[in-house]
Amino acid sequence: MLKTGDKVPHFEGIDQDGKPIAYSDYKGKKLVVFFYPKADTPGCTSEACNLRDNAQSLKAQGYEIVGVSADTSKKQKRFKTKNRLPFKLIADTDKAVIRAFGVWGPKKFMGRSYEGIHRTSFLVDESGTISHVIEQVKTKDHANQILNA
């Protein structure tokens, strides 16, 4: 997993509308890249809606926001539309972005082991350096974690 002080890797993918999206679109800006396991599940919806509800505060601190999961563009679009999310979502079906940040790996849930996305957020400064990594995401209070990082 990438750590504080690492350079953000160049990443590109497809957004919820099937359009290309890349790190270069955000170069020179502060960026929150948040990885979530699956669109439209309770925890992921809480997290995304908390960021939506606090988007103005995050923007006031200079942050742009991008969400990433392995869901399809169609599922990401439905998730974005249903929850009125004001930021782009990357449909990383081949997991290239997820693997570049190092958030894919073994997980456990209810005694079952499987491979999946670790809910993690990376705060990137204007120079492209990761300024903070949030691994213990509080889905209902995530914006405050970012604002207080």
C-alpha positions as CSV (number, residue, x, y, z in Angstrom):
1,M,0.0,0.0,0.0
2,L,1.2,3.5,-0.8
3,K,2.3,5.5,2.3
4,T,2.5,9.1,3.3
5,G,5.4,10.8,1.4
6,D,5.0,8.5,-1.7
7,K,4.4,10.1,-5.1
8,V,0.9,9.3,-6.4
9,P,1.2,6.9,-9.3
10,H,-0.1,8.1,-12.7
11,F,-3.5,6.5,-13.0
12,E,-6.2,6.4,-15.6
13,G,-9.5,4.7,-16.0
14,I,-13.1,5.2,-17.1
15,D,-15.6,7.3,-15.1
16,Q,-19.3,6.6,-14.4
17,D,-20.2,8.0,-17.9
18,G,-17.7,5.8,-19.7
19,K,-15.3,8.7,-20.3
20,P,-11.6,8.6,-19.7
21,I,-10.3,10.0,-16.4
22,A,-6.7,10.3,-15.3
23,Y,-4.6,11.7,-12.5
24,S,-3.3,14.4,-14.9
25,D,-6.9,15.9,-14.8
26,Y,-6.1,16.9,-11.2
27,K,-2.4,17.8,-11.5
28,G,-1.6,20.8,-9.3
29,K,-4.7,20.3,-7.2
30,K,-5.3,18.7,-3.8
31,L,-7.1,15.5,-4.2
32,V,-8.9,12.9,-2.1
33,V,-8.8,9.5,-3.8
34,F,-11.2,7.2,-1.8
35,F,-11.4,3.5,-2.5
36,Y,-14.6,1.7,-1.5
37,P,-15.5,-2.0,-1.8
38,K,-18.8,-1.9,-3.6
39,A,-21.2,0.8,-4.9
40,D,-24.7,0.9,-3.3
41,T,-23.8,-1.1,-0.2
42,P,-24.6,0.4,3.2
43,G,-21.1,1.4,4.3
44,C,-20.1,2.7,0.9
45,T,-23.3,4.7,0.6
46,S,-22.7,6.2,4.0
47,E,-19.2,7.1,3.1
48,A,-20.0,8.6,-0.3
49,C,-23.0,10.6,1.1
50,N,-20.9,11.9,4.0
51,L,-18.4,13.2,1.4
52,R,-21.3,14.6,-0.6
53,D,-22.8,16.4,2.4
54,N,-19.4,18.0,3.2
55,A,-18.2,18.6,-0.4
56,Q,-18.3,22.4,0.1
57,S,-16.1,22.2,3.2
58,L,-13.7,20.0,1.4
59,K,-13.7,22.2,-1.6
60,A,-13.0,25.2,0.7
61,Q,-9.9,23.4,1.8
62,G,-8.9,23.0,-1.9
63,Y,-9.8,19.3,-2.3
64,E,-11.2,17.6,-5.4
65,I,-12.7,14.2,-4.8
66,V,-12.6,11.0,-6.8
67,G,-14.0,7.6,-5.8
68,V,-12.8,4.3,-7.0
69,S,-14.2,0.8,-6.9
70,A,-14.2,-2.3,-9.2
71,D,-17.8,-1.7,-10.2
72,T,-18.8,-1.2,-13.8
73,S,-19.5,2.3,-15.2
74,K,-23.2,1.5,-15.3
75,K,-23.3,0.6,-11.6
76,Q,-21.1,3.7,-10.8
77,K,-23.5,5.9,-12.7
78,R,-26.5,4.5,-10.9
79,F,-24.8,5.0,-7.5
80,K,-23.8,8.6,-8.4
81,T,-27.2,9.5,-9.7
82,K,-29.2,7.8,-6.9
83,N,-27.1,9.6,-4.2
84,R,-26.5,12.9,-6.1
85,L,-22.8,12.6,-5.7
86,P,-21.0,15.7,-6.9
87,F,-17.7,14.0,-7.8
88,K,-16.5,11.5,-10.3
89,L,-16.3,7.7,-9.7
90,I,-13.8,5.5,-11.5
91,A,-15.1,2.1,-12.7
92,D,-11.9,0.2,-12.2
93,T,-13.1,-3.2,-13.4
94,D,-9.6,-4.4,-14.2
95,K,-8.3,-3.2,-10.8
96,A,-5.4,-1.3,-12.3
97,V,-5.9,1.8,-10.1
98,I,-6.8,-0.3,-7.1
99,R,-3.6,-2.3,-7.4
100,A,-1.4,0.7,-8.2
101,F,-2.4,2.2,-4.8
102,G,-2.0,-1.2,-3.1
103,V,-5.5,-1.5,-1.7
104,W,-6.4,-5.0,-3.1
105,G,-5.8,-7.9,-0.8
106,P,-7.0,-10.5,1.7
107,K,-10.0,-9.6,3.8
108,K,-12.2,-11.3,6.3
109,F,-15.9,-10.9,6.9
110,M,-18.1,-13.1,9.2
111,G,-15.3,-15.7,9.3
112,R,-14.9,-15.9,5.6
113,S,-11.6,-15.0,3.8
114,Y,-11.6,-13.5,0.4
115,E,-9.8,-11.0,-1.8
116,G,-11.2,-7.5,-2.0
117,I,-10.7,-3.7,-1.8
118,H,-9.6,-2.3,1.5
119,R,-11.6,0.9,2.3
120,T,-8.8,3.5,2.2
121,S,-8.5,7.2,1.3
122,F,-5.4,8.9,0.1
123,L,-4.9,12.7,0.4
124,V,-2.7,14.0,-2.3
125,D,-1.1,17.5,-2.2
126,E,-0.6,19.9,-5.1
127,S,2.8,18.5,-5.9
128,G,1.5,14.9,-6.3
129,T,2.8,13.6,-2.9
130,I,0.5,11.6,-0.6
131,S,0.1,13.8,2.4
132,H,-2.0,11.4,4.5
133,V,-3.5,7.9,4.3
134,I,-6.7,7.1,6.1
135,E,-7.0,3.3,6.6
136,Q,-9.5,3.3,9.4
137,V,-12.3,5.1,7.5
138,K,-15.3,6.1,9.6
139,T,-18.0,5.9,6.9
140,K,-20.4,8.3,8.6
141,D,-17.7,10.9,9.6
142,H,-15.2,10.5,6.8
143,A,-15.1,14.2,5.7
144,N,-14.0,15.2,9.3
145,Q,-11.2,12.6,9.1
146,I,-10.0,14.3,5.9
147,L,-10.5,17.9,7.2
148,N,-8.6,17.1,10.4
149,A,-5.8,15.1,8.8
